[in-house]
Amino acid sequence: MSRRTRLASLAAALLLTSACAGSPTSSPSAVPQPAPADPAGSAAAGSPADAEMSGIDVVFLSTMVGHSQRTLQIVRLARDRVRDDALRTLVAAIESTEADELSTMRGWLPTAGPGASAAVHQHEGHGDEAALDRLRTAPDADVDRMLREVLADHQRAAADLARAQVGVGRNERVRDLARRIEQSRTAEVQLLRGTP
């Protein structure tokens, strides 16, 4: 199954469960921020943000854990070969942000309640193995271009998943994380592709 087919399947699952997940809230804030390092977040006990996660929240977190692991694999594979200073800075920022988000999501999953058992499986294949191979074997002169292509496609997929979660997720902390992921990954794609 291709990455796009898996993405479409997950997006369809997210959208099909929206009737059980509650209605969407307001639009995302203007400035994307990484998730808080503390899995408890800043919400007060008993608030809607502390509500038990729905199955769709757990599926999203589990999928994003795998996606972020792949992102870190991509950037670590190429970071020492990047020539462009701006790209090197962007890659460092992506690595730092996603490492923090990964830690947060891993902290949330064990506390997700009964639905968490559905997320125990592995999420391999987040990204095209052929694209990783091209990046791995790219001549030094082509690494920057290849990294921009591979990472832009990968981050666009994350933005799409996060956008779907915002519309159907139940737990407000997870939805807030999804909003920030959608914003940051969309901005990264624009920077990687050199678009305003």
C-alpha positions, -999 to +999 in steps of 0.1 A: +000+000+000+014+034-010+020+063+014-008+083-003-032+053+000-024+050+037-029+087+042-062+087+023-073+057+044-065+074+077-081+107+066-112+088+056-112+071+090-108+104+107-137+119+087-160+089+092-157+091+129-164+128+131-200+121+142-188+105+174-159+129+180-178+162+185-178+194+167-148+214+156-137+245+175-123+278+165-096+283+139-059+277+148-039+304+165-016+325+143+018+314+157+026+277+157+043+264+188+058+230+197+038+209+221+045+213+258+071+190+271+049+181+301+024+154+291-001+169+315+000+202+296-013+234+313-049+224+316-065+222+350-077+188+362-112+180+351-112+204+322-122+193+287-085+191+278-082+163+303-112+144+289-104+108+280-091+105+245-114+090+218-101+063+196-095+088+168-073+109+192-053+078+199-050+068+162-038+103+154-012+103+182+000+069+173+003+078+136+020+111+143+046+092+166+055+071+136+055+101+113+078+121+136+101+092+140+104+091+102+110+129+100+139+126+125+153+098+104+151+120+073+167+150+088+194+130+106+202+112+074+210+144+055+218+171+081+256+167+080+256+169+042+235+200+038+253+229+021+228+257+023+229+276+056+192+285+056+183+248+050+206+237+077+189+261+102+154+249+091+164+212+095+178+219+130+145+236+139+124+208+125+145+182+144+142+201+177+104+207+173+096+172+163+118+156+191+098+177+216+065+168+201+075+131+199+083+131+236+049+148+244+029+123+223+047+093+238+039+107+272+002+111+264-004+077+248+001+056+280-026+078+298-050+077+269-074+052+285-089+020+271-087+032+235-049+033+236-047-005+231-057+002+195-025+021+190-001-006+201+008-016+165+038-002+146+034+026+120+061+017+096+063+032+061+058+068+070+075+080+039+085+065+006+115+041+011+126+048-025+127+086-016+149+078+014+172+057-007+175+085-032+184+109-004+208+084+012+227+078-021+224+114-035+257+130-046+267+158-023+258+184-049+222+171-050+216+166-012+200+200-006+175+196-035+167+160-026+162+168+010+138+197+002+118+174-020+116+144+004+109+166+034+084+188+018+063+158+007+066+142+042+057+174+060+027+181+037+014+146+047+017+156+084-002+188+078-030+169+060-033+144+089-033+172+115-059+192+096-082+162+096-077+156+133-086+192+141-120+186+126-128+153+143-107+150+175-124+150+209-095+157+233-087+194+232-050+190+241-047+166+211-066+190+188-044+219+200-013+198+191-029+190+157-035+227+151+001+235+158+014+206+137-008+217+108+005+253+110+042+244+115+043+218+088+025+240+063+050+268+070+079+243+066+066+231+033+064+267+020+100+273+032+112+240+017+096+248-017+106+284-016+071+298-017+058+327+003 
